[in-house]
Amino acid sequence: MSDETRQYRKKARAEQEAKTRRRITESAVALHEKLGPGRTPMSAVAEHAGVRRSTLYRHFPDEAALFEACTSHWLADNPPPDLAAWAAIEDPDERLRTALEDLYAYYGRTERMTSNLYRDEDTNDNVRHHFSVFRGFLAAVRDILMQGRGLRGNAKRRTQATIGHSLDFLTWRSLVREQGLSDEEAVELACGLVSGAGRANGAQSSSAASDASTSSRSSSAA
C-alpha cells in the first residue's frame, strides 16, 4: 500500500470518526432539550445516534465528557447576550432596559433547554457544575446593572436584590408564561420594580419628614 493510499484512508477514517462524534453530540443535545439531562441515560443517546454503546463510550468515556461536549455545542448555537454591549451603555436605566430586553428574548429562544436545566440542577452533578457558569453570568450582569446608580445602604441592597430577581429565568417564565405578559410588559414591570426599590428610602424619609413637620406645627399651635 502506497503512502498516499494510507494517508487517504487515515483522513477518511478521521472524518468518519468526527461525523460520528458530532452525531452523538447532537443526539445528546436533542434529548437534553426534549427530556432533560437528568432523564437522558447514555443508552438513550446511543440509540438516538444510531451507534453501539461501545462506540459511544469510545468517544465519550462517561456522562461528564458527553455533557461537556453537549454544552459546548449548544452554547455555540445559542450564545448568551454580550455583557460588554450592556456595560457600554452609560445611563443605568437604559442599560437595565436593554439588558432585560435582550435577556428575556434569549430566554424565549432557549426556554425548553433552560427549563430542563433549572429542573435538573439540584439532582444532576453535571448540570450543577456547568450551570454554575450561567449563575456567574447573571451575577456579573447584576453588578453591571448596578453601576452608576449612586445608591447606598438599604436602597442599594433592595435594588441589587430586585435586579437579581428580574434577571432570573424563573421570573421571566412566571411573568410571561404563567401570568400572560408579553416580553415588553415584563420588561416594563421589572424596570418599574427596580426604580421603586431605589426610591423607597427617599419616599419613606420624605413621608417621615412630612409627618414630623405636621406634628411640629400642631405642637406649636397648641
Residue frames as qw, qx, qy, qz and C-alpha x, y, z in Angstrom:
[[0.000, 0.889, 0.458, 0.000, 0.00, 0.00, 0.00],
 [0.418, 0.481, -0.025, 0.770, 1.41, 3.35, -1.01],
 [0.224, -0.228, -0.446, 0.836, 1.90, 6.20, 1.45],
 [0.250, -0.062, -0.210, -0.943, -0.66, 8.21, -0.49],
 [0.578, -0.301, -0.657, -0.380, -3.29, 5.49, -0.09],
 [0.496, -0.321, -0.667, 0.453, -2.57, 5.14, 3.61],
 [0.071, -0.122, -0.212, 0.967, -2.87, 8.87, 4.13],
 [0.401, -0.179, -0.410, -0.800, -6.16, 8.92, 2.23],
 [0.614, -0.350, -0.700, -0.106, -7.61, 6.11, 4.33],
 [0.389, -0.250, -0.537, 0.705, -6.37, 7.72, 7.53],
 [0.112, 0.008, -0.004, -0.994, -8.03, 11.00, 6.57],
 [0.524, -0.245, -0.549, -0.603, -11.28, 9.27, 5.62],
 [0.573, -0.331, -0.719, 0.214, -11.31, 7.37, 8.91],
 [0.219, -0.186, -0.380, 0.879, -10.72, 10.58, 10.89],
 [0.290, -0.092, -0.224, -0.926, -13.53, 12.32, 9.03],
 [0.597, -0.305, -0.669, -0.321, -15.88, 9.43, 9.75],
 [0.478, -0.300, -0.641, 0.519, -14.95, 9.50, 13.43],
 [0.020, -0.078, -0.161, 0.984, -15.60, 13.23, 13.57],
 [0.458, -0.201, -0.438, -0.747, -19.02, 12.74, 11.95],
 [0.610, -0.332, -0.720, 0.016, -19.87, 10.01, 14.46],
 [0.335, -0.230, -0.497, 0.767, -18.79, 12.17, 17.37],
 [0.177, -0.017, -0.057, -0.982, -20.86, 15.08, 16.10],
 [0.547, -0.269, -0.602, -0.516, -23.90, 12.85, 15.60],
 [0.542, -0.344, -0.695, 0.325, -23.61, 11.59, 19.17],
 [0.172, -0.163, -0.297, 0.925, -23.23, 15.14, 20.48],
 [0.323, -0.103, -0.277, -0.899, -26.23, 16.39, 18.51],
 [0.582, -0.330, -0.711, -0.217, -28.28, 13.45, 19.76],
 [0.418, -0.314, -0.601, 0.604, -27.40, 14.33, 23.34],
 [0.047, 0.064, 0.054, -0.995, -28.39, 17.97, 22.77],
 [0.460, -0.209, -0.513, -0.693, -31.72, 16.91, 21.26],
 [0.604, -0.366, -0.707, 0.034, -32.52, 14.57, 24.14],
 [0.309, -0.226, -0.457, 0.803, -31.41, 17.07, 26.78],
 [0.201, -0.023, -0.100, -0.974, -33.73, 19.62, 25.23],
 [0.583, -0.228, -0.568, -0.534, -36.62, 17.16, 24.95],
 [0.764, -0.378, -0.523, 0.012, -36.24, 15.19, 28.20],
 [0.355, -0.875, 0.261, -0.202, -33.58, 16.98, 30.24],
 [0.328, 0.567, -0.734, 0.180, -30.05, 15.81, 31.13],
 [0.371, -0.291, 0.742, -0.477, -31.25, 14.07, 34.28],
 [0.786, 0.211, 0.449, -0.369, -33.62, 11.90, 32.25],
 [0.696, 0.635, -0.294, -0.162, -31.25, 11.02, 29.41],
 [0.795, -0.394, 0.433, 0.160, -29.15, 7.89, 30.05],
 [0.103, -0.547, 0.660, 0.505, -26.13, 7.12, 27.87],
 [0.380, 0.172, 0.891, 0.181, -28.01, 4.21, 26.31],
 [0.362, 0.775, 0.464, -0.230, -30.71, 6.57, 25.05],
 [0.079, 0.818, -0.315, -0.475, -28.08, 8.78, 23.42],
 [0.255, -0.274, 0.851, 0.369, -26.51, 5.78, 21.69],
 [0.394, 0.452, 0.800, 0.019, -29.90, 4.63, 20.40],
 [0.268, 0.873, 0.212, -0.348, -30.84, 8.13, 19.18],
 [0.017, 0.751, -0.494, -0.438, -27.48, 8.49, 17.40],
 [0.911, 0.349, -0.101, -0.195, -27.74, 5.03, 15.85],
 [0.369, 0.585, -0.689, 0.215, -24.46, 3.76, 17.30],
 [0.778, -0.243, -0.562, 0.139, -23.46, 0.97, 19.64],
 [0.517, -0.856, -0.010, -0.019, -22.79, 1.79, 23.26],
 [0.793, -0.240, 0.175, 0.532, -19.19, 0.72, 22.75],
 [0.426, 0.510, 0.244, 0.706, -18.87, 3.36, 20.03],
 [0.248, -0.892, -0.161, -0.341, -20.43, 5.97, 22.30],
 [0.691, -0.698, 0.086, 0.169, -18.03, 5.18, 25.12],
 [0.746, 0.109, 0.179, 0.633, -15.06, 5.24, 22.74],
 [0.209, 0.636, 0.158, 0.726, -15.84, 8.86, 22.01],
 [0.327, -0.627, 0.190, -0.681, -17.16, 9.80, 25.45],
 [0.401, 0.103, -0.866, 0.279, -15.94, 7.59, 28.32],
 [0.134, -0.408, -0.760, 0.488, -18.53, 8.94, 30.78],
 [0.058, 0.830, 0.549, 0.073, -21.51, 11.25, 31.14],
 [0.272, -0.796, -0.003, 0.541, -19.30, 14.16, 32.22],
 [0.323, -0.231, 0.559, 0.728, -17.35, 14.05, 28.95],
 [0.154, 0.500, 0.740, 0.423, -20.55, 13.86, 26.91],
 [0.113, -0.877, -0.427, 0.188, -22.14, 16.70, 28.85],
 [0.324, -0.593, 0.208, 0.707, -19.05, 18.85, 28.26],
 [0.217, 0.041, 0.670, 0.708, -19.31, 18.32, 24.50],
 [0.010, 0.671, 0.721, 0.173, -23.07, 18.81, 24.57],
 [0.202, -0.831, -0.259, 0.449, -22.77, 22.09, 26.47],
 [0.266, -0.430, 0.378, 0.776, -20.10, 23.48, 24.13],
 [0.157, 0.265, 0.762, 0.569, -22.13, 22.51, 21.07],
 [0.059, -0.769, -0.636, -0.016, -25.35, 24.04, 22.41],
 [0.238, -0.783, -0.099, 0.567, -23.68, 27.28, 23.53],
 [0.290, -0.165, 0.521, 0.785, -22.06, 27.68, 20.11],
 [0.001, 0.462, 0.713, 0.527, -25.56, 27.72, 18.62],
 [0.330, -0.817, -0.419, -0.218, -27.10, 29.69, 21.49],
 [0.455, 0.126, -0.354, 0.807, -24.54, 32.17, 22.85],
 [0.215, -0.743, -0.517, 0.366, -25.81, 34.32, 25.73],
 [0.197, 0.953, 0.139, 0.184, -26.13, 38.08, 25.18],
 [0.609, 0.370, -0.228, 0.664, -23.00, 40.22, 25.20],
 [0.487, -0.687, -0.347, 0.413, -22.12, 41.71, 28.59],
 [0.414, -0.180, 0.129, 0.883, -19.74, 44.21, 27.05],
 [0.007, 0.467, 0.499, 0.730, -22.51, 45.75, 24.93],
 [0.420, -0.779, -0.453, -0.104, -24.57, 46.41, 28.05],
 [0.591, -0.508, -0.151, 0.608, -21.62, 47.74, 30.04],
 [0.350, 0.124, 0.267, 0.889, -21.00, 50.31, 27.30],
 [0.159, -0.724, -0.471, -0.478, -24.41, 51.94, 27.91],
 [0.195, 0.275, -0.413, 0.846, -23.84, 54.91, 30.24],
 [0.493, -0.325, 0.089, -0.802, -27.36, 55.55, 31.52],
 [0.176, -0.133, 0.924, -0.313, -28.26, 52.95, 34.21],
 [0.610, 0.322, 0.474, -0.547, -31.96, 52.84, 33.34],
 [0.649, 0.570, -0.319, -0.390, -31.32, 52.46, 29.62],
 [0.170, 0.436, -0.883, 0.040, -28.70, 49.81, 30.42],
 [0.396, 0.025, 0.811, -0.429, -31.21, 47.90, 32.56],
 [0.691, 0.452, 0.210, -0.524, -33.96, 48.04, 29.95],
 [0.533, 0.585, -0.545, -0.276, -31.67, 46.93, 27.14],
 [0.010, 0.327, -0.931, 0.160, -30.26, 44.05, 29.17],
 [0.507, 0.161, 0.707, -0.465, -33.71, 42.80, 30.16],
 [0.684, 0.536, -0.058, -0.491, -34.99, 43.05, 26.60],
 [0.434, 0.530, -0.716, -0.135, -32.05, 41.03, 25.30],
 [0.105, -0.221, 0.922, -0.302, -32.11, 38.51, 28.14],
 [0.610, 0.242, 0.529, -0.538, -35.88, 37.90, 28.01],
 [0.690, 0.536, -0.280, -0.398, -35.66, 37.37, 24.25],
 [0.253, 0.447, -0.856, 0.050, -32.86, 34.86, 24.90],
 [0.371, -0.030, 0.813, -0.448, -34.99, 33.05, 27.45],
 [0.719, 0.396, 0.178, -0.542, -37.77, 32.82, 24.90],
 [0.600, 0.550, -0.532, -0.234, -35.46, 31.26, 22.31],
 [0.351, 0.315, -0.856, 0.213, -33.92, 28.78, 24.75],
 [0.605, -0.371, 0.226, -0.668, -36.89, 28.14, 27.02],
 [0.952, -0.069, -0.215, -0.209, -37.14, 24.38, 26.65],
 [0.722, 0.231, -0.484, 0.437, -33.48, 23.63, 27.35],
 [0.024, 0.442, -0.428, 0.788, -33.23, 26.24, 30.12],
 [0.731, -0.361, 0.048, -0.577, -36.33, 24.88, 31.84],
 [0.952, -0.030, -0.303, 0.033, -34.83, 21.39, 31.89],
 [0.516, 0.348, -0.470, 0.625, -31.52, 22.66, 33.23],
 [0.299, -0.463, 0.318, -0.772, -33.24, 24.54, 36.05],
 [0.879, -0.250, -0.075, -0.400, -35.28, 21.45, 36.89],
 [0.944, 0.046, -0.271, 0.183, -32.27, 19.10, 36.92],
 [0.200, 0.736, -0.410, 0.500, -29.80, 21.46, 38.62],
 [0.515, -0.569, 0.453, -0.454, -30.44, 20.11, 42.12],
 [0.920, -0.105, 0.339, -0.167, -30.30, 16.43, 41.15],
 [0.879, 0.394, 0.057, 0.265, -27.60, 16.18, 38.49],
 [0.579, -0.586, 0.139, 0.550, -23.93, 16.91, 39.26],
 [0.486, 0.169, 0.448, 0.732, -23.05, 17.67, 35.63],
 [0.020, 0.798, 0.422, 0.430, -25.85, 20.20, 35.30],
 [0.460, -0.858, -0.142, 0.177, -24.97, 21.80, 38.64],
 [0.625, -0.334, 0.240, 0.664, -21.30, 22.10, 37.68],
 [0.339, 0.273, 0.460, 0.774, -21.89, 23.67, 34.28],
 [0.112, -0.816, -0.477, -0.306, -24.90, 25.73, 35.34],
 [0.491, -0.677, -0.159, 0.524, -22.71, 27.49, 37.92],
 [0.375, 0.003, 0.329, 0.867, -21.16, 29.30, 34.94],
 [0.070, -0.605, -0.525, -0.595, -24.58, 30.67, 33.97],
 [0.463, -0.783, -0.383, 0.159, -25.21, 31.67, 37.57],
 [0.509, -0.400, 0.063, 0.760, -21.92, 33.56, 37.47],
 [0.200, 0.326, 0.470, 0.795, -23.00, 35.25, 34.24],
 [0.254, -0.771, -0.495, -0.310, -26.21, 36.51, 35.88],
 [0.543, -0.685, -0.198, 0.444, -24.26, 37.78, 38.90],
 [0.428, -0.122, 0.250, 0.860, -21.93, 39.69, 36.56],
 [0.008, 0.558, 0.525, 0.643, -24.94, 41.17, 34.75],
 [0.414, -0.805, -0.423, 0.045, -26.43, 42.27, 38.08],
 [0.532, -0.509, -0.019, 0.676, -23.18, 44.02, 39.03],
 [0.283, 0.154, 0.405, 0.855, -23.02, 45.80, 35.68],
 [0.157, -0.664, -0.544, -0.489, -26.61, 46.97, 36.04],
 [0.487, -0.750, -0.339, 0.292, -25.88, 48.39, 39.50],
 [0.521, -0.092, 0.072, 0.846, -23.10, 50.62, 38.22],
 [0.080, 0.253, 0.217, 0.939, -23.75, 54.36, 38.17],
 [0.367, -0.645, -0.607, -0.284, -26.85, 54.25, 40.37],
 [0.074, 0.469, -0.344, 0.810, -25.25, 56.06, 43.31],
 [0.723, -0.512, -0.237, -0.399, -27.21, 54.11, 45.91],
 [0.158, 0.382, -0.766, 0.492, -26.17, 53.22, 49.44],
 [0.348, -0.109, 0.673, -0.643, -27.49, 51.29, 52.39],
 [0.519, 0.272, 0.757, -0.290, -30.91, 49.69, 52.18],
 [0.564, 0.684, -0.001, -0.463, -31.73, 51.31, 48.84],
 [0.250, 0.584, -0.733, -0.241, -28.66, 49.69, 47.29],
 [0.256, -0.114, 0.948, -0.154, -29.42, 46.33, 48.90],
 [0.575, 0.445, 0.553, -0.408, -33.05, 46.34, 47.72],
 [0.509, 0.708, -0.231, -0.431, -32.16, 47.49, 44.22],
 [0.083, 0.475, -0.864, -0.148, -29.48, 44.84, 43.85],
 [0.370, 0.094, 0.896, -0.228, -31.90, 42.15, 45.00],
 [0.576, 0.588, 0.324, -0.467, -34.63, 43.40, 42.66],
 [0.396, 0.666, -0.509, -0.376, -32.29, 43.43, 39.68],
 [0.078, -0.289, 0.954, 0.013, -31.10, 39.92, 40.51],
 [0.483, 0.307, 0.738, -0.356, -34.70, 38.73, 40.77],
 [0.542, 0.678, 0.034, -0.495, -35.63, 40.39, 37.48],
 [0.239, 0.600, -0.697, -0.311, -32.74, 38.69, 35.67],
 [0.400, -0.143, 0.896, -0.129, -33.75, 35.18, 36.72],
 [0.218, -0.024, -0.812, -0.541, -35.23, 32.81, 34.14],
 [0.138, -0.429, -0.876, 0.173, -37.93, 31.73, 36.60],
 [0.083, 0.538, 0.280, -0.791, -39.06, 35.37, 36.96],
 [0.248, 0.275, -0.502, -0.782, -39.38, 35.68, 33.18],
 [0.225, -0.150, -0.928, -0.257, -41.26, 32.38, 32.95],
 [0.034, -0.486, -0.733, 0.475, -43.64, 33.37, 35.73],
 [0.159, 0.537, 0.090, -0.823, -44.45, 36.76, 34.22],
 [0.316, 0.357, -0.536, -0.697, -44.62, 35.70, 30.57],
 [0.338, -0.009, -0.903, -0.266, -45.69, 32.06, 30.52],
 [0.193, -0.361, -0.858, 0.310, -47.74, 31.80, 33.70],
 [0.041, 0.593, 0.407, -0.693, -49.17, 35.32, 34.04],
 [0.497, 0.635, 0.560, 0.190, -49.51, 36.01, 30.32],
 [0.015, -0.880, 0.091, 0.465, -47.50, 39.21, 29.98],
 [0.735, 0.646, -0.074, 0.195, -45.60, 39.98, 26.80],
 [0.732, -0.020, -0.154, 0.664, -41.83, 40.34, 26.98],
 [0.147, 0.518, 0.029, 0.842, -42.28, 44.08, 26.62],
 [0.546, -0.685, -0.142, -0.461, -44.73, 44.24, 29.52],
 [0.875, -0.362, -0.197, 0.256, -42.47, 42.06, 31.68],
 [0.559, 0.206, -0.102, 0.797, -39.51, 44.36, 30.98],
 [0.134, -0.627, -0.077, -0.764, -41.60, 47.43, 31.81],
 [0.737, -0.615, -0.184, -0.210, -42.76, 45.89, 35.08],
 [0.840, -0.180, -0.176, 0.481, -39.23, 44.83, 36.08],
 [0.356, 0.389, -0.055, 0.848, -37.85, 48.30, 35.34],
 [0.382, -0.678, -0.113, -0.617, -40.58, 49.82, 37.50],
 [0.848, -0.484, -0.207, 0.060, -39.78, 47.47, 40.37],
 [0.708, 0.036, -0.140, 0.692, -36.08, 48.36, 40.20],
 [0.077, 0.542, 0.027, 0.837, -36.88, 52.07, 40.11],
 [0.598, -0.661, -0.170, -0.420, -39.20, 51.72, 43.08],
 [0.864, -0.304, -0.243, 0.320, -36.60, 49.77, 45.07],
 [0.525, 0.186, -0.116, 0.823, -34.14, 52.63, 44.67],
 [0.130, -0.533, -0.075, -0.833, -36.66, 55.31, 45.67],
 [0.623, -0.523, -0.575, -0.084, -38.17, 53.54, 48.66],
 [0.535, -0.315, -0.386, 0.682, -35.82, 55.04, 51.25],
 [0.097, 0.092, 0.072, 0.988, -36.26, 58.52, 49.90],
 [0.412, -0.457, -0.490, -0.618, -40.03, 58.16, 49.83],
 [0.638, -0.513, -0.548, 0.171, -40.10, 56.92, 53.41],
 [0.432, -0.192, -0.233, 0.850, -37.77, 59.72, 54.55],
 [0.086, -0.261, -0.241, -0.931, -39.93, 62.33, 52.84],
 [0.548, -0.525, -0.543, -0.361, -43.04, 60.88, 54.45],
 [0.625, -0.430, -0.464, 0.457, -41.38, 60.82, 57.86],
 [0.270, -0.026, -0.064, 0.960, -40.16, 64.40, 57.43],
 [0.274, -0.398, -0.383, -0.788, -43.65, 65.49, 56.39],
 [0.629, -0.543, -0.552, -0.065, -45.20, 63.78, 59.41],
 [0.550, -0.297, -0.343, 0.701, -42.60, 65.34, 61.72],
 [0.089, 0.151, 0.104, 0.979, -43.25, 68.78, 60.24],
 [0.443, -0.498, -0.480, -0.569, -47.00, 68.40, 60.65],
 [0.665, -0.487, -0.517, 0.232, -46.55, 67.23, 64.24],
 [0.428, -0.123, -0.198, 0.873, -44.27, 70.17, 64.95],
 [0.122, -0.314, -0.238, -0.911, -46.76, 72.67, 63.55],
 [0.577, -0.538, -0.535, -0.305, -49.54, 71.10, 65.56],
 [0.627, -0.390, -0.438, 0.513, -47.50, 71.30, 68.79],
 [0.240, 0.036, -0.046, 0.969, -46.64, 74.96, 68.12],
 [0.311, -0.428, -0.387, -0.755, -50.24, 75.77, 67.50],
 [0.642, -0.537, -0.547, 0.009, -51.23, 74.11, 70.72]]
